[in-house]
């Protein structure tokens, strides 16, 4: 497989997951405002954490002076100038799919192309203006469709592995950002005056964990919620579950190898998997949820960088002796030495 093909498949799945998470976050925040009633009059306390989650506070402030729900939603959903908007994430996913059109099924292509046409169309803009919940749900359904089609039509080879790498890494990163939005909220629950039960409920809904959590716990205990979304390996959107699948997928691509010759992505993911498996929620809270999440995001970024260096920049980083036979990359993945510099530069810009 060409390194540019692997990179495009990886980023295609990441961008779809990014758009899905943002749509779910906006939808759950809208529901939270309705549940909050009179407290929802202070919009900033609800929408500022959303901007912090996506890292768009400065970009939004350059366009709008005040934080208003309608402006934030439009900025994050359909603003062409915002590179993290749902619109641009879907555009990027579709463009990456276009470059690997011969590697993915027709059904995957039709799903992504149809979603891109919808968000760019007058129908999509009209749906967002008049009933934005319907717009978010349309994005969510298409994302679920993408995941189901990919699962049903993709052979369990390299294409599938890079699809899962992108999905799992993006999902873990987005979940860590969602958890961080609640790091400043009191762990006390009602009738404590500082309790915020609606915010914790919204956190569960924003990652589709409301019913799954209730099946295990009858009360909204913040510690249990953090433990479930961070450390529970049975919930498919938890950070621990994503890291487990990430590590297993990297092992299939790279091979395990000895400790001294283990590929960097496998090593980084394995260490994080082990740490999460042997960490308790009490230890996380003793460190501080925000501080722990900061370190976790750095480690997830390190995994992403090592994936790029191993599978995309492998040819550039491997010394090639004159008259040497073609070098085989780790595992089943083959990096091609004859890729031109322009293509590599474009792939770096995508990252």
C-alpha positions in Angstrom: 0.0 0.0 0.0 1.3 3.5 -0.8 1.9 5.7 2.2 -0.3 8.4 0.7 -3.1 5.9 0.4 -2.8 4.8 4.0 -2.6 8.5 5.2 -5.8 9.4 3.2 -7.8 6.5 4.6 -6.6 7.3 8.1 -7.6 10.9 7.9 -10.9 10.1 6.1 -12.0 8.2 9.1 -10.7 10.8 11.6 -12.6 13.6 9.9 -15.9 11.6 9.8 -15.5 10.8 13.5 -14.7 14.5 14.2 -17.8 15.7 12.4 -19.9 13.1 14.3 -18.6 14.1 17.7 -19.2 17.8 17.0 -22.7 17.2 15.8 -23.5 15.1 18.9 -21.9 17.8 21.2 -24.0 20.6 19.7 -27.1 18.5 19.9 -26.6 17.6 23.5 -25.8 21.2 24.4 -29.0 22.4 22.8 -30.9 19.8 24.9 -29.1 20.9 28.0 -30.2 24.5 27.5 -33.8 23.3 27.2 -33.5 21.3 30.4 -31.8 24.1 32.3 -34.8 26.4 31.8 -34.1 29.8 33.5 -30.5 29.0 34.1 -30.0 28.8 30.3 -30.4 32.5 30.0 -26.7 32.8 30.7 -25.6 31.3 27.4 -21.9 31.8 27.9 -21.6 29.3 30.7 -22.9 26.6 28.4 -21.2 27.5 25.1 -17.8 28.6 26.2 -16.8 25.0 27.2 -17.8 23.9 23.7 -15.4 26.4 22.1 -12.7 25.3 24.5 -13.4 21.6 23.6 -12.8 22.3 19.9 -10.0 24.8 20.5 -11.8 27.5 18.6 -12.0 30.2 21.3 -9.6 32.6 19.6 -11.0 32.0 16.1 -14.5 32.7 17.3 -13.5 35.8 19.2 -12.0 37.2 16.0 -15.5 37.1 14.4 -17.9 37.6 17.3 -17.6 39.9 20.3 -20.0 38.0 22.5 -20.7 34.3 23.0 -24.2 33.6 21.9 -25.6 30.1 21.3 -26.8 30.7 17.8 -23.5 32.3 16.7 -21.4 29.5 18.3 -23.6 26.8 16.7 -23.3 28.4 13.2 -19.5 28.9 13.6 -19.0 25.2 14.6 -21.4 23.8 12.1 -21.3 25.6 8.8 -18.6 28.4 9.0 -16.3 27.9 5.9 -13.5 29.9 7.6 -13.5 27.6 10.6 -11.2 24.6 9.7 -12.8 22.5 12.6 -16.4 23.1 11.5 -18.7 20.2 10.6 -18.7 21.5 7.1 -15.0 21.5 6.6 -14.5 18.1 8.4 -17.0 16.5 6.0 -15.3 18.2 3.0 -11.9 16.9 4.2 -13.3 13.4 4.7 -14.8 13.4 1.2 -11.6 14.8 -0.4 -9.5 12.1 1.2 -12.0 9.5 0.0 -11.8 10.8 -3.5 -8.0 10.3 -3.6 -8.4 6.6 -2.6 -11.5 6.0 -4.6 -10.2 2.7 -5.9 -9.4 1.4 -2.4 -12.9 1.9 -0.8 -16.3 0.4 -1.6 -18.8 2.3 -3.8 -21.1 2.4 -0.8 -18.6 4.3 1.3 -18.0 6.8 -1.4 -21.7 7.3 -2.0 -22.3 7.8 1.7 -19.6 10.5 2.1 -20.4 12.2 -1.2 -24.0 12.4 -0.3 -23.3 13.9 3.1 -21.0 16.5 1.6 -23.6 17.4 -0.9 -26.2 17.8 1.9 -24.1 20.1 4.2 -23.2 22.3 1.2 -26.7 22.5 -0.3 -29.4 25.0 0.2 -31.5 22.3 1.9 -28.7 21.7 4.5 -28.4 25.4 5.3 -32.2 25.8 5.5 -32.5 22.8 7.8 -29.8 24.3 10.1 -31.5 27.7 10.2 -35.0 26.4 10.8 -34.4 23.2 12.8 -30.8 22.7 13.6 -31.5 19.5 15.7 -32.6 17.9 12.4 -29.4 19.0 10.8 -27.2 17.4 13.6 -29.3 14.2 13.5 -28.8 14.0 9.7 -25.0 14.2 10.2 -25.1 11.6 13.0 -27.1 9.2 10.9 -24.8 9.5 8.0 -21.8 8.9 10.2 -23.4 5.8 11.7 -24.1 4.7 8.1 -20.5 5.3 7.2 -19.3 3.1 10.1 -21.8 0.3 9.3 -21.0 0.3 5.6 -17.2 0.3 6.3 -17.7 -2.6 8.7 -19.8 -4.6 6.2 -17.9 -3.9 3.0 -14.2 -3.5 3.9 -11.9 -6.6 3.9 -10.0 -7.0 7.1 -6.7 -6.0 5.5 -4.6 -2.8 5.6 -7.4 -0.5 4.5 -9.6 -1.7 7.4 -6.7 -1.3 9.9 -6.1 2.3 8.9 -9.8 3.0 9.0 -9.8 1.8 12.6 -6.7 3.6 13.5 -8.2 6.9 12.5 -11.5 6.3 14.2 -10.1 5.1 17.5 -7.5 7.8 17.9 -9.9 10.6 17.0 -12.6 9.1 19.3 -10.2 8.9 22.2 -9.0 12.5 21.6 -12.6 13.8 21.4 -13.7 11.9 24.5 -10.8 13.4 26.5 -11.8 16.9 25.4 -15.4 16.2 26.5 -14.2 15.0 29.9 -12.1 18.1 30.3 -15.1 20.4 29.9 -16.4 19.0 33.2 -13.1 19.2 35.0 -14.0 22.4 36.8 -17.4 21.2 37.9 -18.0 20.2 41.5 -18.0 16.5 42.2 -20.8 17.0 44.7 -24.4 16.2 43.7 -27.8 17.6 44.7 -28.8 19.0 47.2 -25.3 20.5 47.3 -25.5 24.1 45.9 -22.5 23.6 43.7 -23.8 20.5 42.1 -24.4 20.4 38.3 -26.4 17.2 37.6 -27.6 18.5 34.2 -24.0 19.0 33.0 -23.0 15.5 33.9 -26.1 14.1 32.2 -25.3 16.2 29.1 -21.8 14.8 29.2 -23.2 11.2 29.0 -25.6 12.2 26.2 -22.9 13.9 24.2 -21.0 10.6 23.8 -24.2 8.4 23.5 -23.4 6.8 26.9 -26.7 7.7 28.8 -28.4 4.4 28.5 -25.2 2.3 28.7 -24.2 4.1 32.0 -27.7 3.7 33.5 -27.5 0.0 32.9 -24.6 -0.2 35.4 -25.4 2.7 37.7 -28.7 4.0 39.1 -27.4 7.5 40.1 -25.4 10.2 38.4 -22.3 10.0 40.4 -19.6 12.2 38.8 -16.8 9.8 39.9 -18.6 6.9 38.3 -19.2 8.8 35.1 -15.5 9.8 34.8 -14.5 6.2 35.5 -16.9 4.8 32.9 -15.9 7.2 30.1 -12.2 7.1 30.9 -11.4 3.6 32.2 -14.2 1.1 31.3 -13.0 -1.2 28.5 -16.5 -2.4 27.7 -18.0 0.8 26.5 -16.9 1.4 22.8 -16.5 5.1 23.1 -14.5 5.1 26.3 -10.9 6.2 26.1 -9.6 2.8 27.5 -11.6 0.8 25.0 -10.4 3.0 22.1 -6.8 2.6 23.2 -7.1 -1.1 23.5 -8.4 -1.4 19.9 -5.7 1.1 18.8 -3.0 -1.0 20.3 -4.3 -4.2 18.8 -4.6 -2.7 15.4 -1.1 -1.3 15.5 0.2 -4.8 16.5 -1.5 -6.3 13.4 0.0 -3.7 11.1 3.5 -3.5 12.6 4.0 -6.8 14.3 5.0 -7.1 18.0 8.7 -7.6 17.8 11.1 -7.6 20.7 11.2 -4.8 23.3 14.3 -3.2 21.8 12.9 -3.4 18.2 9.3 -2.7 18.9 7.8 -0.1 16.5 7.3 3.3 18.1 3.4 3.4 17.6 3.0 0.0 19.2 5.2 1.0 22.1 3.5 4.3 22.8 0.0 2.7 22.5 1.0 -0.3 24.7 2.3 1.9 27.5 -0.9 4.0 27.5 -3.1 0.9 27.4 -1.2 -0.5 30.4 -1.4 2.7 32.4 -5.1 3.0 31.8 -5.7 -0.6 32.8 -4.0 -0.1 36.1 -5.2 3.4 37.0 -8.1 4.1 39.3 -10.5 7.0 39.2 -9.3 8.0 42.7 -5.7 8.3 41.3 -7.0 10.4 38.4 -8.8 12.8 40.8 -5.8 13.0 43.1 -3.7 14.3 40.2 -6.6 16.5 39.0 -8.9 15.7 36.1 -7.7 18.6 34.0 -4.0 17.8 34.6 -4.5 14.2 33.9 -6.4 14.9 30.6 -3.6 17.3 29.5 -1.0 14.6 29.9 -3.3 12.0 28.2 -3.9 14.3 25.2 -0.1 14.8 24.9 0.3 11.0 24.8 -2.4 10.6 22.2 -0.7 13.2 20.1 2.6 11.3 20.4 0.8 8.2 19.1 -0.5 10.2 16.2 2.9 11.6 15.4 4.6 8.1 15.6 1.9 6.7 13.2 2.7 9.4 10.7 6.4 8.9 11.0 6.2 5.1 10.7 3.7 4.8 7.9 3.9 8.1 5.9 7.5 9.3 6.4 9.0 5.8 6.6 10.8 6.2 3.2 12.3 9.5 4.1 13.5 8.4 7.5 15.0 5.2 6.4 18.6 5.3 5.1 18.8 3.6 1.7 22.2 2.2 0.7 23.2 2.4 -2.9 22.4 -0.8 -4.8 20.4 -2.0 -1.8 17.3 -4.1 -2.3 13.9 -2.4 -1.8 13.3 -2.0 1.9 10.2 -3.7 3.4 8.4 -1.6 6.1 7.3 -3.0 9.4 4.5 -5.6 9.2 2.5 -5.9 6.0 2.7 -2.2 5.2 5.0 -1.1 2.4 6.2 2.5 2.0 7.2 3.4 -1.6 10.4 5.3 -2.0 9.5 6.9 -5.3 6.8 9.3 -3.9 7.6 12.8 -4.9 8.2 15.6 -2.5 5.1 17.5 -3.5 2.8 14.6 -2.5 4.5 14.3 0.9 4.2 18.0 1.5 0.4 17.8 0.8 0.1 14.9 3.3 2.0 16.8 6.0 -0.3 19.8 5.5 -3.3 17.5 6.0 -2.0 16.4 9.3 
